[in-house]
Amino acid sequence: MAIKVAILGYGTVGEGVYKGIQNHQEQLIEKLGDAVEVAGILVRDPLKKRDVQPGTFITTRFEEILAIPGLHAVFEAIVGKEPGYTYLSQCIEKGCHVITANKVLFAKYGNELLKKSKQHGVHIGYEATTAGAVPIIRTLQELLKVNRVTRIQGILNGTSNFILTEMRANRLSFGEALKLAQDNGYAEANPENDVEGKDAACKLKILCQLAFGCTPDWEEVEVEGIAAITSGEVQKAEAEGFRYKHIADIRAEGGKLKASVKPIAVSSAHPLFSVEGVDNAITLETSLAGNLTLQGAGAGKFPTASAMLEDFSAILEKSLRTKIHLLSARVPV
Amino acid sequence: MAIKVAILGYGTVGEGVYKGIQNHQEQLIEKLGDAVEVAGILVRDPLKKRDVQPGTFITTRFEEILAIPGLHAVFEAIVGKEPGYTYLSQCIEKGCHVITANKVLFAKYGNELLKKSKQHGVHIGYEATTAGAVPIIRTLQELLKVNRVTRIQGILNGTSNFILTEMRANRLSFGEALKLAQDNGYAEANPENDVEGKDAACKLKILCQLAFGCTPDWEEVEVEGIAAITSGEVQKAEAEGFRYKHIADIRAEGGKLKASVKPIAVSSAHPLFSVEGVDNAITLETSLAGNLTLQGAGAGKFPTASAMLEDFSAILEKSLRTKIHLLSARVPV
């Protein structure tokens, strides 16, 4: 019997998840034992033409998604806190696993949702909220359990990094580089969240909660974007061997957490010095492993879908394993 | 009751594991529910002074390690295929989990050991065999299950990378750079395995088996070290914007695996261009995530111990989870 999933929102990310599922059925069947069926897609405009298999159930009504019998998991790829939060809460209450790419929602309601998911015996995947395809969430959750993480530094906004790279490498002004980012589809029409550091701050919040189990007083955290950096400053830094990088930084110092999100001119000795273009990267300082850096695509259709589908596969395997243990243990009864 | 472990071999890595366990008891207790006790250490020279807690059981006889009652896991940090293979086989047969840093052994006998471990219901951790603290093995095993990995490129030998970096950045000759590596403790007195590419080839074999489930005909694989590279070639490449990197490469092409291990002059567009010094790094090409690069310490006392202790924690949690499920399921009986 196919594993039934639904996709909430069919923009770039939602479509990436849909196509990713279609193109990776072989892997999914091998890992999960069954094919994955997209049993419903929630959209805003029902009339828009979409490249989906004939007969795919498309609706504008969330209740109809929730009513799908035997729904295993929901991929949420909507923008903004609402209606995402309401939808995810209802899915969890119904016993449905949830995979989200919604960083604004998760930075705000992550703890509530995780608590609720425990109560209802389901899992939440949120790898896609932070640094696109880079598996930083699950590296922290699963691969670094003995190490103490003492500092996280990240380039968490691809648009800002693209702009800074263009200003340096091709001597563009901020305005020209921003326009190029928009022309390439990297930046939103309203680029405020990206270039003013809000997007990076949101992701840092998620990483901080995960790595340190608490957050600093965000009202006091310095959050500065890249909009005020001039071409002259970038050129001057380069002449001296430095590069401006927009770095989200959180570190444990003397029993307290210190955070900042701002552009910094780093030397070639800094682990994020050579991260260029739209890539994201994170350097973890740890007690045993030393510095670990993960780098990859910070956004985009398939990179974001990658994070969501890997979450999905891990969650399904986990819940499958539990069931097998329970079943096999019950055999003697 | 403490979780009992033994350490086979007490060189740099064995000592790193011992100290790592002592310094991370809090983390281990939190994750595993119990303290971890080093119940035995296998050494060659019983008289050598070692900085271990008074009363620690130290022996030169493997049988005495194997006879420790209730031994949960063994950390193997011996050099060479034997006696490591015999020891690990016996541990597995006894129902003991095994964590190894021995790449020569694992490249040769990995498949046999994995098969044997399945038969005996135990786990093998081998993260430390490849790229030190960089969690490439478990990233491939656990974080990339839906993605198809199509190519792996790695800087897998820190000594070679250090030498190439010094030849470029400080204009040393190969001989001078090698001597510096030896003075810094990076290179063995006999550096053949490192500078002739054998060490990197060994690690590539392990990655290849894991990622592709099979290996190319290794007799036909080009394995070339860095010993023949001249200072002049390095300078010429740099003047043209290139850097020599010793790259272990394996890719799926037309249904066949193609591998090579050799120095390549790469441009700044290559994801491994800026990996310098003793670091290791691996770039994975994948079907959904695109290019993912992981970078960190490729060797050393604590980085290697990090990989082994993270393996240990994951294995213990896994086997603990199975037991809890079985127990909780049996309650109604």
Interface residues (C-beta under 8 A of the other chain):
Chain A: G20 N23 H24 Q27 L28 K31 A133 V134 P135 R138 T139 E142 L143 L144 K145 V146 N147 R148 P271 F273 S274 T286 S287 L288 A289 G290 N291 L292 T293 L294 Q295 G296 A297 G300 F302 P303 A305 S306 A307 L309 E310 F312 S313 A314 E317 T322 H325 L326 A329 R330 P332 V333
Chain B: G20 N23 H24 Q27 L28 K31 A133 V134 P135 R138 T139 E142 L143 L144 K145 V146 N147 R148 P271 F273 S274 T286 S287 L288 A289 G290 N291 L292 T293 L294 Q295 G296 A297 G300 F302 P303 A305 S306 A307 L309 E310 F312 S313 A314 E317 T322 H325 L326 A329 R330 P332 V333
